[in-house]
C-alpha cells in the first residue's frame, strides 16, 4: 500500500470523513496530503463550509417570512 494519497483518494477520504470517523492511519495520510496540496485543502474547506450551510438551512427556512408573488 502506498503511503501518499492521490488527489482523487484524498477527495474520497474527505467525503467519507464527513459521514464517519476515519481510522487513525487514514486521518494521518489525509492530513499529510492536505499539508502538501493546496487544491485538496481548498476542497476540504469547501466541503466543511457546505456542511455548515446545510446544518443552518432549516433554521433559515423556519424564519423565512417571504410570500410567493401572486
Backbone as ProteinMPNN parsed JSONL, in Angstrom:
{"seq_chain_A": "XXXXXXXXXXXXXXXXXXXXXXXXXXXXXXXXXXXXXXXXXXXXXXXXXXXXXXXXXXXXXXXXXXXXXX", "coords_chain_A": {"N_chain_A": [[0.847, -1.18, 0.0], [0.582, 2.161, -0.9], [1.833, 5.004, 0.787], [1.45, 7.75, 0.334], [-1.278, 9.729, -0.761], [-3.339, 10.01, -3.686], [-4.871, 12.855, -5.287], [-7.49, 12.23, -5.948], [-8.015, 10.092, -4.202], [-7.737, 11.483, -1.803], [-9.894, 13.286, -1.946], [-12.004, 11.484, -1.834], [-11.609, 10.451, 0.741], [-11.963, 12.762, 2.283], [-14.68, 13.199, 1.822], [-15.767, 10.785, 2.881], [-14.96, 11.125, 5.497], [-16.705, 13.042, 6.334], [-18.966, 11.688, 6.97], [-18.304, 9.664, 8.728], [-16.006, 8.735, 11.345], [-12.714, 8.561, 10.41], [-10.24, 5.932, 10.357], [-7.239, 6.101, 12.361], [-4.83, 5.839, 10.846], [-5.705, 6.493, 8.266], [-6.606, 9.131, 8.654], [-4.174, 10.321, 9.273], [-2.712, 9.968, 6.877], [-4.343, 11.486, 5.188], [-4.133, 14.041, 6.358], [-1.404, 14.51, 5.911], [-1.373, 14.625, 3.114], [-3.061, 16.863, 2.73], [-1.475, 18.812, 3.858], [0.368, 19.253, 1.918], [-0.958, 19.819, -0.423], [-2.6, 22.299, -1.911], [-4.928, 22.49, -3.465], [-6.538, 20.316, -2.628], [-6.771, 20.99, 0.031], [-8.306, 23.308, -0.223], [-10.625, 22.11, -1.295], [-11.396, 20.536, 0.895], [-11.981, 22.567, 2.775], [-14.107, 23.814, 1.444], [-15.987, 21.755, 1.461], [-16.44, 21.528, 4.211], [-17.554, 24.056, 4.689], [-19.87, 23.882, 3.125], [-21.188, 21.806, 4.453], [-21.664, 23.055, 6.937], [-23.359, 25.132, 6.095], [-25.558, 23.644, 5.235], [-26.405, 22.591, 7.654], [-27.344, 24.875, 8.886], [-29.434, 25.639, 7.279], [-32.191, 24.678, 7.827], [-32.851, 26.334, 10.007], [-32.825, 28.866, 8.868], [-34.831, 28.573, 6.941], [-37.066, 28.196, 8.521], [-37.387, 30.702, 9.642], [-38.0, 32.287, 7.56], [-40.06, 34.591, 6.208], [-41.102, 35.225, 3.8], [-43.403, 35.685, 1.122], [-44.855, 33.996, -1.644], [-44.949, 35.498, -4.874], [-47.993, 36.738, -6.372]], "CA_chain_A": [[0.0, 0.0, 0.0], [1.325, 3.423, -0.941], [1.5, 5.88, 1.908], [0.947, 9.024, -0.166], [-2.567, 9.654, -1.435], [-3.598, 10.833, -4.86], [-5.925, 13.832, -5.001], [-8.764, 11.504, -6.028], [-8.166, 9.367, -2.933], [-7.936, 12.466, -0.746], [-11.276, 13.772, -2.057], [-12.872, 10.416, -1.334], [-11.454, 10.372, 2.192], [-12.618, 13.949, 2.844], [-16.122, 12.925, 1.781], [-16.053, 9.732, 3.85], [-14.748, 11.687, 6.822], [-17.873, 13.844, 6.697], [-20.016, 10.766, 7.417], [-17.833, 8.788, 9.802], [-14.627, 8.99, 11.789], [-11.748, 7.726, 9.7], [-9.211, 5.324, 11.204], [-6.08, 6.947, 12.618], [-3.883, 5.81, 9.726], [-6.307, 7.228, 7.152], [-6.573, 10.556, 9.016], [-2.779, 10.749, 9.176], [-2.393, 10.058, 5.45], [-5.085, 12.617, 4.638], [-3.52, 15.28, 6.845], [-0.139, 14.677, 5.199], [-1.699, 15.086, 1.762], [-3.588, 18.223, 2.808], [-0.376, 19.729, 4.186], [1.172, 19.474, 0.714], [-1.789, 20.046, -1.609], [-3.499, 23.434, -1.719], [-6.212, 22.211, -4.112], [-7.322, 19.433, -1.764], [-7.081, 21.773, 1.227], [-9.456, 24.136, -0.603], [-11.779, 21.213, -1.399], [-11.783, 20.193, 2.267], [-12.617, 23.743, 3.366], [-15.388, 23.998, 0.776], [-16.9, 20.72, 1.959], [-16.796, 21.913, 5.578], [-18.462, 25.199, 4.578], [-21.139, 23.37, 2.617], [-21.826, 21.059, 5.541], [-22.159, 24.031, 7.907], [-24.504, 25.814, 5.489], [-26.697, 22.708, 5.234], [-26.877, 22.494, 9.038], [-28.04, 26.111, 9.22], [-30.548, 25.85, 6.367], [-33.52, 24.59, 8.45], [-33.063, 27.495, 10.859], [-33.14, 29.985, 7.981], [-36.121, 28.318, 6.299], [-38.105, 28.384, 9.53], [-37.567, 32.119, 9.942], [-38.275, 32.989, 6.311], [-41.46, 35.027, 6.192], [-41.451, 35.686, 2.458], [-44.582, 35.104, 0.48], [-44.679, 33.86, -3.081], [-45.7, 36.529, -5.593], [-49.255, 36.223, -6.958]], "C_chain_A": [[0.89, 1.241, 0.0], [0.881, 4.3, 0.216], [0.907, 7.197, 1.431], [-0.343, 8.821, -0.957], [-2.542, 10.444, -2.733], [-4.687, 11.838, -4.475], [-7.301, 13.156, -5.031], [-9.026, 10.748, -4.72], [-8.43, 10.335, -1.788], [-9.367, 13.0, -0.773], [-12.252, 12.738, -1.507], [-12.806, 10.327, 0.187], [-12.08, 11.575, 2.887], [-14.12, 13.702, 2.909], [-16.518, 11.863, 2.802], [-15.933, 10.259, 5.272], [-15.885, 12.59, 7.277], [-18.961, 12.966, 7.329], [-19.602, 9.886, 8.592], [-16.415, 9.167, 10.18], [-13.702, 8.016, 11.08], [-10.778, 7.103, 10.692], [-7.993, 6.254, 11.308], [-5.13, 6.991, 11.428], [-4.419, 6.591, 8.524], [-6.291, 8.732, 7.427], [-5.163, 11.116, 8.867], [-2.377, 10.928, 7.722], [-3.091, 11.254, 4.814], [-4.471, 13.938, 5.083], [-2.184, 15.547, 6.164], [-0.398, 15.21, 3.793], [-2.173, 16.541, 1.786], [-2.493, 19.233, 3.127], [0.464, 20.073, 2.958], [0.359, 19.925, -0.493], [-2.828, 21.136, -1.347], [-4.88, 23.162, -2.329], [-7.098, 21.333, -3.219], [-7.671, 20.123, -0.445], [-8.28, 22.674, 0.951], [-10.725, 23.294, -0.698], [-12.296, 20.851, -0.012], [-12.508, 21.363, 2.933], [-13.982, 24.006, 2.746], [-16.418, 22.984, 1.271], [-17.352, 21.051, 3.383], [-17.786, 23.081, 5.56], [-19.839, 24.765, 4.101], [-21.895, 22.613, 3.702], [-22.417, 22.01, 6.587], [-23.386, 24.761, 7.369], [-25.741, 24.918, 5.495], [-27.249, 22.538, 6.643], [-27.721, 23.711, 9.412], [-29.284, 26.346, 8.371], [-31.915, 25.724, 7.033], [-33.838, 25.799, 9.33], [-33.484, 28.7, 10.006], [-34.493, 29.79, 7.305], [-37.267, 28.552, 7.271], [-38.37, 29.841, 9.828], [-37.89, 32.928, 8.701], [-39.766, 33.303, 6.227], [-41.885, 35.524, 4.807], [-42.719, 34.991, 1.974], [-44.295, 35.017, -1.005], [-45.48, 34.943, -3.786], [-46.958, 35.93, -6.214], [-49.119, 35.82, -8.382]], "O_chain_A": [[1.825, 1.355, 0.793], [-0.295, 4.332, 0.577], [-0.029, 7.714, 2.041], [-0.476, 7.864, -1.721], [-1.812, 11.427, -2.86], [-5.345, 11.679, -3.447], [-8.172, 13.482, -4.224], [-10.141, 10.772, -4.2], [-9.243, 10.055, -0.907], [-9.987, 13.149, 0.281], [-13.203, 13.077, -0.804], [-13.83, 10.147, 0.846], [-12.664, 11.433, 3.961], [-14.755, 13.964, 3.93], [-17.508, 12.031, 3.514], [-16.713, 9.885, 6.148], [-16.017, 12.874, 8.468], [-19.772, 13.443, 8.122], [-20.447, 9.419, 9.357], [-15.714, 9.839, 9.423], [-13.888, 6.801, 11.145], [-10.517, 7.676, 11.75], [-7.762, 7.088, 10.433], [-4.672, 8.066, 11.042], [-3.657, 7.276, 7.842], [-5.993, 9.521, 6.53], [-4.976, 12.237, 8.396], [-1.763, 11.935, 7.369], [-2.5, 11.956, 3.995], [-4.308, 14.852, 4.275], [-1.865, 16.699, 5.868], [0.276, 16.134, 3.338], [-1.744, 17.354, 0.967], [-2.576, 20.388, 2.709], [1.188, 21.069, 2.956], [0.932, 20.368, -1.488], [-3.813, 20.911, -0.644], [-5.893, 23.567, -1.76], [-8.292, 21.601, -3.082], [-8.732, 19.877, 0.129], [-9.173, 22.795, 1.79], [-11.784, 23.715, -0.234], [-13.504, 20.861, 0.224], [-13.536, 21.168, 3.582], [-14.918, 24.384, 3.452], [-17.584, 23.323, 1.473], [-18.523, 20.871, 3.719], [-18.747, 23.092, 6.33], [-20.856, 25.228, 4.617], [-23.108, 22.769, 3.844], [-23.532, 21.8, 7.066], [-24.348, 24.985, 8.104], [-26.851, 25.393, 5.736], [-28.456, 22.357, 6.808], [-28.691, 23.597, 10.16], [-30.112, 27.186, 8.724], [-32.754, 26.6, 6.823], [-34.988, 26.235, 9.385], [-34.384, 29.453, 10.378], [-35.228, 30.759, 7.116], [-38.322, 29.053, 6.882], [-39.48, 30.189, 10.231], [-38.041, 34.146, 8.786], [-40.61, 32.408, 6.181], [-42.922, 36.173, 4.672], [-43.04, 33.871, 2.372], [-43.583, 35.854, -1.561], [-46.58, 35.277, -3.347], [-46.983, 34.745, -6.546], [-50.09, 35.374, -8.993]]}, "name": "protein", "num_of_chains": 1, "seq": "XXXXXXXXXXXXXXXXXXXXXXXXXXXXXXXXXXXXXXXXXXXXXXXXXXXXXXXXXXXXXXXXXXXXXX"}
